[in-house]
């Protein structure tokens, strides 16, 4: 883990999820993290960890208490100034503004520079103690991404969600479509649970600042059970960075494994439709 610690640094250079005599929690200014003994810390403005629940993967207990998550992608100064594609980092909060998780991308430099939004990646999701509770992976596919060709597995983008690491709990696969982006959200055994459909046009500009919604339906495509939304982040942030704000909502009593898989779906939607949008001025399907 030592060699990967830079991945969990915030924009202030502080380490997220590791004890330090005077740390600052990402996204909350100069609010200090009160540390206790090695391996433990009490973070102000972070969601208290619920007690363990039998049958629920460790670290997903947080999700039993929420029906919405707010996902804020961090602005990478190097990327904003030079255009060099950096690994994405996300702060994940509840509706009270309390930190729930922190997510950090791991990917190769060459794929980030030459494959951009279609690159393969691993997203490590850690809790407020720096413990990895969830992992989202996407394998690189050289000819995938076009919605018209997504009827073939080799041409469809897909992710696997694991919790704990090494144990799949869900999959998400791009579906073939002509105009609207569509995704199948599946269980660990590849059975479709939800169907996600986005808008024909997902652009956000100064004259069009409403949320871009990806609605979540039951597998029969009839009942809407939630949605993912890309929110307007402000003119400067939208024009000069790829850092986006999202939300994902779902029923409070939904199985935490499927809540985690819907969070993974949001990451896939970000890469497929909003990553490098202002550089390429185009979306993938």
C-alpha positions, 0 to 999 in steps of 0.5 A: 500500500505504501507505493500507492499512497499518492493516489489517496492524496487530496488537492492540498497534498494531504493523505486521505484515510491515513493518520497524521498528527494534523490532517485536513479532510478533503473538501472541508477547508481547514477542518482538522481530523482528530487522530487517536492511535495508529490505525484509528482516527475520528474525522469531523464532518464524516459520516459515523461508521455504523456497526457491522451487519451480518451478511453485508460486506464490511464497509457497505454498512454506510449504505444502509442509511442513505438513499442518495449519494453526492459525488464530487470529482476533484479539480486537478490543477495540472490537468486544468492548466496543461491538459495532461490527463490525470487519474480521477478522484472523487469525494462521496458524501451523503445529503448532509454533506458528510464524507462517506467514501473517497474514490481514486482511479488507477490507470496507465499513463499511456491509456489516459493520454491516448485512449482518454475516456475509453481507457481501462481503469480500477477505481479504489473506494475507501472509507474514512479510515482508509480501508478499501471497501469496494473496487470498480474495474473496467478492462480496456477494449480497443473497439468498444464505446459506440452505442450502435455496436454494443450488442457484441460483448467485445464492443460493449463497455462494462464494469465489475464491482467488487466488495470486499475486493476479489468478490464480485457483487455486480456488473454493468454493461453498455447496451446497444442503442441508436440515440439514448445511452442504455445500460444493464445493471446486473447482479454478481451472477449476471442477472439483470436487476435494473435498466438505466437510460440516459437522454438523447442529448446530454450536453450542458452549456451556459444556455442549458444548465439543467441536470442531465438525468440517467433514469434507473428502472426495474428490469421490466423497464416499467417502474422508475426506482431512482436516477443518476444526475450530472449537475451543473458545476458553474461556468468556470468549472464546466468550461475549463475542467473535466471535474463534475458533480453527480448524484445517485438516488435509490430506494432506502431499503435496496440491497447494499450490493445493488446500491454499490453497483449503482455507484459503480454505474455512475462512474461508468456514466462519467467516463462514457459521457462526460470525461474529456467532454470539453476537449473532444466536444463529443459523447460516446453514444 
